[in-house]
């Protein structure tokens, strides 16, 4: 078992299996139908992030591809349960919070 010390940016709680990436993540290069990373050469290539706690260094890509990639995963119910990001950026954090708010409103 490994413990991570984190700074909480948003409220929420998630439990589940963790998946760790040594590479930055571009959510647009994750198949929304399966949650499988399709980016060639990525440390998570061919692995699913769906319903897992993602641990990764940072997001990458434009704000549009980050937000839309997360939205498409959410729309297909293949989004991560939670994220631990070493170097979070505004778009990634905002997209994750909006995903959490939408999920909370459906309950």
C-alpha positions in Angstrom: 0.0 0.0 0.0 1.3 3.5 -0.9 0.2 6.7 0.7 0.1 10.1 -1.1 0.1 13.4 0.8 -2.1 15.8 -1.2 -3.5 19.3 -1.1 -7.2 19.2 -1.6 -8.5 21.7 -4.3 -12.1 20.6 -4.4 -14.5 18.9 -2.0 -15.4 15.3 -2.7 -14.5 11.8 -1.8 -13.7 8.8 -4.0 -12.5 5.3 -3.3 -11.3 2.8 -5.9 -8.3 1.2 -7.5 -5.5 3.6 -8.4 -3.7 3.9 -11.8 -0.5 5.8 -11.9 0.9 7.5 -15.0 4.5 8.7 -15.3 3.4 10.8 -18.3 1.2 13.9 -18.5 -2.3 13.0 -19.6 -4.3 14.4 -22.6 -7.9 13.3 -21.9 -8.7 13.7 -25.6 -6.4 10.7 -26.3 -8.5 8.4 -24.2 -11.3 6.5 -25.9 -14.5 7.7 -24.3 -16.3 4.5 -25.2 -13.9 2.3 -23.2 -11.8 4.6 -21.0 -8.6 3.1 -22.7 -5.6 5.4 -23.3 -4.9 5.4 -27.1 -1.9 7.8 -27.1 1.0 5.9 -28.6 4.0 5.5 -26.3 2.1 6.8 -23.2 2.9 4.9 -20.0 -0.9 4.0 -19.8 -1.3 3.0 -23.4 -3.9 0.2 -23.8 -4.9 0.6 -20.1 -8.3 1.8 -18.9 -8.7 4.8 -16.6 -12.4 4.3 -16.2 -13.6 4.1 -12.6 -10.1 4.4 -11.2 -8.3 7.0 -9.1 -5.8 8.6 -11.6 -2.4 9.7 -10.3 -0.4 11.7 -12.9 2.0 14.6 -13.2 -0.1 17.1 -15.2 -2.5 17.5 -18.0 -1.4 18.4 -21.5 -3.0 19.8 -24.6 -5.2 22.9 -25.2 -8.0 23.8 -22.8 -10.5 22.7 -25.4 -9.2 19.2 -25.8 -8.7 18.8 -22.0 -12.3 19.9 -21.2 -13.9 18.0 -24.1 -11.9 14.9 -23.4 -13.1 14.8 -19.8 -16.7 15.7 -20.9 -16.7 12.8 -23.4 -15.5 10.3 -20.8 -18.2 11.5 -18.4 -20.9 11.4 -21.1 -20.0 7.7 -21.7 -19.6 7.0 -18.0 -15.9 6.1 -18.3 -14.4 9.0 -16.3 -11.9 8.5 -13.5 -13.4 8.3 -10.0 -10.9 10.9 -8.8 -7.6 12.5 -9.7 -4.4 13.2 -7.9 -2.3 15.6 -10.0 1.2 16.7 -9.2 1.0 20.0 -11.2 -2.7 20.8 -11.7 -3.7 23.5 -14.1 -6.8 25.7 -14.2 -8.6 23.9 -17.1 -8.0 20.4 -15.6 -9.2 21.5 -12.2 -12.3 23.3 -13.5 -13.2 20.4 -15.8 -12.9 17.9 -12.9 -15.0 20.1 -10.6 -17.7 20.6 -13.2 -17.8 16.8 -13.6 -18.2 16.3 -9.9 -20.9 19.0 -9.6 -22.8 17.3 -12.5 -22.5 13.9 -10.9 -23.7 15.3 -7.5 -26.7 17.0 -9.1 -27.9 13.6 -10.5 -28.1 12.0 -7.1 
